[in-house]
Amino acid sequence: MSSPLRLGIAGLGTVGIGVVKIVQKHADLLAKRSGRGIAITAISARDRMKNRDADISAYRWEDDPMAVAQAGDVDLYVELIGGDNGIARQSIEAALRSGKDVVTANKALLAMHGQELAELAESLGRVIRFEAAVAGGIPVIKTMTESLAGNGITRVMGVMNGTCNYILTRMESAGLPYEAVFEEARQLGYLEADPNLDVGGIDAGHKLAILSSIAFGTRVNFDAVEIEGIERVSIDDIRRAADMGYRIKLLGVAQITPRGLEQRMSPCLVPADSPIGQLAGGTNMVVVEGDSVGQIVLRGAGAGEGPTASAVMSDIVEVARGVRLPVFGQPATGLEPAQPARTAVPAAYYMRLELQDKPGALAKIASVLGDAGISIDRMRQYGHASDSSVPVLVVTHKTTPDAIDFAIEALPRTGVLVSDPVELRIEEV
């Protein structure tokens, strides 16, 4: 058997400690599956004295991650610090230049700087692997770069943030408003330190940008992802969607069209009986469509110590086996910049309006929609929200995003709206 693969781990949070536990628990199994031993040499984290629920006394402690990245007795640098710049990026670059391969779970860094890091790694003959960066324990990166290598990918979509999915499904099951479930998620530790990364759709947008690059052979371009979070989704939206046979999900969709690369992350209505519609709690799902394989669905835990550490370990074992692939599945210098494109695919839309309770209000709404070229499939007035206003639900026939934008801009000029309208795309999945 070959000499052991020596790991240096920077970052001992939930995922980092999960990796330590797997190495300790499955040392013999890992050696058999990879053909060589896997051993931890050096570790680093912010707080040396923190209780981490694992025995790390056998490993050399370094206060500075750079010392781990450049250590002569480390073969593989495992970066689990996080952050889209700073020490995470600096230490990865240092590790590559020191002749080390890299495993990371850092989606933000890859979404923002993946192209530069990939070019650096490949120019030095090193590899960067990042299965844990997207969808936790779901092996979507390997599926796309290896199992589906013979396919032209036509579309990638899915639910990629477990916290948002937890909030939306909890609102429906418990009948609770968004604010109450948001606070519940915060108390349970489900939210990032900056909650907007979750509920604002940014975390999921990072993941979509990475998958788009792999799927379509384009340079990662997070700035081109259209992002809308779930903050505007109310318990009334949840209930009314359910009445129509739909559920609301924060859904990412990426596809190449003649106009360019569409990348969007936004709350959408999906059929309740579809695989995505049935996805509950913190679970993630990624759907990949290939020209040969058709549609495949990958479902599993999107976060947590065990699932994410499992994904990190899968990359470590692949490096131990000697598997060497370009970072994004094909040489980084050959990745093409994609022309960003807004979706032009027609879809039906759900619209929630709060109108003044006075004659002619509905007629003015219908007139604006007609002027925008939008045909109404159904319109329903619910019980009065107050003595002076009434909620109205409109579902359109298929129309274009541009037509919806025109209508949303024009509706306030009718003078009958009590609050800003909410519009959600009804996605065919």
Secondary structure as UniProt FT lines:
FT   STRAND          2..10
FT   HELIX           14..25
FT   HELIX           27..34
FT   STRAND          36..44
FT   TURN            48..49
FT   TURN            57..58
FT   STRAND          60..61
FT   HELIX           65..70
FT   TURN            72..73
FT   STRAND          76..79
FT   HELIX           86..97
FT   TURN            98..99
FT   STRAND          101..104
FT   HELIX           107..123
FT   TURN            124..125
FT   STRAND          128..129
FT   HELIX           131..133
FT   TURN            136..137
FT   HELIX           140..142
FT   HELIX           143..147
FT   TURN            148..150
FT   STRAND          153..159
FT   HELIX           162..174
FT   HELIX           178..187
FT   TURN            188..189
FT   HELIX           196..199
FT   HELIX           202..216
FT   HELIX           222..224
FT   STRAND          226..227
FT   TURN            231..232
FT   HELIX           235..243
FT   TURN            244..245
FT   STRAND          246..257
FT   TURN            258..259
FT   STRAND          260..271
FT   TURN            272..273
FT   TURN            275..278
FT   TURN            281..282
FT   STRAND          283..290
FT   TURN            291..293
FT   STRAND          294..301
FT   HELIX           305..321
FT   TURN            327..328
FT   HELIX           332..334
FT   STRAND          347..356
FT   TURN            359..360
FT   HELIX           361..371
FT   TURN            372..373
FT   STRAND          376..381
FT   STRAND          389..396
FT   HELIX           401..410
FT   HELIX           411..414
FT   STRAND          422..426
//
